[in-house]
Amino acid sequence: MEFKDYYQTLGVAKTATAEEIKKAYRKLARKYHPDVSKEPDAEDRMQAINEAKEVLGDPEKRAAYDQLGQDYRAGQDFRPPPDWDAGFEFTGRGFEGAEADEFSDFFANLFGQAGRRKQRGQGYRMRGEDRHAKVMIDLADAYQGATRTISLQVPEMDAQGRVVTRAHSLSVKIPKGVKEGQHIRLTGQGSPGMGGGPPGDLFLEIHFHPDQTFRVEGRDVYASVPVTPWEAALGASIETPTPAGPVRLKVPAGSQSGRRLRLKGRGIPGQEPGDLYVELTVVLPPADTDKARELYATMARELDFDPRRTGHGRR
Amino acid sequence: MADDKAVRGELIDEATLTLEELARACAVEADWVIERLESGLLADGSHYVSRQRLTGQRFTSRDLTRARRLRQVERDFEVEPELAALVADLLEEVERLRTRLRAAGVE
């Protein structure tokens, strides 16, 4: 296990006051808040920052950590000495909130142990905390349903009463009709309870992988399909992709580029299924042969058409 | 892993979670949720909910996302619930606009 330098994480000196620590934390929390940050590793950074604040922001934990850490540097291999926390009384629960489950082994070993031992000693019976995880699926999975394997770090107690994290894989059925941002609740798959209490639940928040062809808004799905000028002008029946597989689509005669056709009920399924909107994009054939150039020249000659004149080329 | 071993979850659709379940999923007390409902900061922030009418009320996926966000902003920045709600409003608006941009093929 690597020693974590929480002072380094927050970018403060070991002598920093409580106020300075709070300030440094807020500054970083603003920078790495996953909802707004553009940094690619924002979520991990936010977790590290929260963990550091959890320890340095609590006078008791900070004092214990300082005493323990005086001979260690960040990244150094580390084993906590037995009863390192004797004489310290951590107030409140060892873990604060569900996010604490995501904290590092280092944190779990030091403060998880202390927190849980205390709770055990008091004969607490407590329901396990609910946990949250994000799951990425493909849009097609929302149409057909899917099975996904999810890996989670689960803290648990080993024979010596230390908290260790264990990788736990879970195979989950993603029901058909799920929307972006929607939750799936897995009863009893959250953190284990304490003192015989029931386990918490696991909430999965569903997000879609970005798709090359389709864009999604709620249950409605959008796609653009290229068509030839004659298909748009004369009308045609073309094959168009949908997340559920290709379908035949009737292009009405006289369509312009940008025309939007609605395929009712072919969005994401549900009690009220969404619609699929197909936007036509007219693609001109290249004029790279004599034949093609001749055809364009014929059109120029024969058709009375100037899109810059009022009425033409307008949708 | 065999398909029949897969865990089947419950889709949190419109109005699924009870008050207690919503609170637990956010690691807060039920009172925390009630206070924010009463002051119109949760449940779209649009309507006033009285404590008496809360029994039997159910909450959606969107409520869960919003409640967790409120709690995170309140805790991380130690700010008033109203300010956290303002942040959540703005983030939701940005998400809505981004989704529309994507659907329009702009982003």
Interface residues (C-beta under 8 A of the other chain):
Chain A: K22 Y25 R26 A29 R30 H33 D35 V36 N50 G97 A98 E99 R127 E129 D130 H132 T147 T149 S169 L170 S171 V172 K173 P175 G177 V178 K179 E180 G181 Q182 H183 I184 R185 L186 T187 Q189 G200 D201 F203 L204 E205 R215 V216 E217 D220 Y222 S224 E279
Chain B: M1 D3 K5 A6 V7 R8 G9 E10 L11 I12 D13 T16 E21 R24 A25 A27 S61 R62 L64 T65 R68 R69 V73 R75 D76 F77 E78 L91 T99 R100 R102 A103 A104 G105
